[in-house]
Amino acid sequence: MRWSKAFSLLLLPLSFGSVMAQTDTLTIAMVGDVMMGTTYPSQMLPGNEGKDLFKDAASILRTADLTVGNLEGTLCDGGRSTKGSGPNSYSFRTPTSFAPRLKEVGFDYLSMANNHANDFGQEGIESTEQCLREQGILFSGIQGRVESAVVERGGKKIGLCAFGHNSYTLKHTDLEVVGRIVDDLVSRCDLVVVSFHGGAEGRSKSHVPQGGETFLGENRGSLRQLAHFCIDHGADVVYGHGPHVLRAVEVYKGRFIAYSLGNFCTPYNVSLTGISGYAPLLEINISRATGAFLSGKIHPFIQTRGIGPRSDKTGAVIKEMKQLSEADMPQSQARIDTAGNILLK
């Protein structure tokens, strides 16, 4: 366990559980897409070297036992874009000098299984992996490279893996691959956390449909099936991203699922209009012994172009996630109250 993460357990507010509960639970902070700025096709970077991007959320990200998200793009300083020039084509290239921002706010693991990890080809992938290694941040998700990761917290081994819909990712549409990787982690670890990048994109795609989804001619997965499949194979937490809007959460067989955490820190070249700017940070408590969901909290943020996530004082983010969860997951074993607490029914 990193010293800062271990020490932070002593600083958790008592309102989030007794001292005994803190010993018996593992707290996970999870967010969606993170892309701190880009130098392609032109320079679009926040001021102060990005040091203010996460300031409203930093204390929560640092305090959790485990902090995870999706790295939407590359950390590199050169290379040639692999994307076309059409209106739906974007390439994200964040300078390598911004990598320390991710460590400073407490990220332990970032998914690379998304449709922007290959924006600058092999050079971009290798540079991104090197940057994350230098910061001590675990990652996985690219075919033929790192399939999974394991971190230890309080004597418990936590396995992490990530799946995407692109040809170069470990594909979540291939349940044989998903099952093999999840089964391997379950056999080696005490707890398992699965990330997926999937679903159709846009402000009209906030509901989780029954069955499969397509977008721009691509198979974006059957996400209810995927999430339940992972838990049926022994995963304890499943979190998703990809639609660029938040979606419902569910507790299934006592285990937590977030179907999309939307955009979290994407200050440039990503639409932040309306619900696209909603940036939830979910903090959940699970049993260290069994992985069962105990309780959670939606920390609501809204993004502004060039600024990053800032605290939502309007109540809109919690209201949106509550309504979507009630509409799409009526069978869930948990409910969301008006303050954003996620509670077992």
Buried (B, 14 or more C-beta within 10 A) or exposed (E): BBEEBEEBBEEBEEEBBEEEBBEBBBBBBBBBBBBBBBBBEEEBBBEEBBBBBBBBBBBBBBBBBBBBBBBBBBBBBEBEBBBEEEEEEBBBBBBBEBBBBBBBBBBBBBBBBBBBBBBBBEBBBBBBBBBBEEBEBBBBBBBEBBBBBBBEBBEBBBBBBBBBBBEBBBBBBEBEBBBBBBBBBBEEBBBBBBBBBBBBBEEEBBEBEEEBBEBEEBBBBBBBBBBBBBBEBBBBBBBBBBBBBBBBBBBBEBBBBBBBBBBBBBBBBBBBEEBBBBBBBBBBBBBBEEBBBBBBBBBBBBBEBBBBBBEBEEEBBBBBBBEBBEEBBEEBBBBBEEEBBBEBE
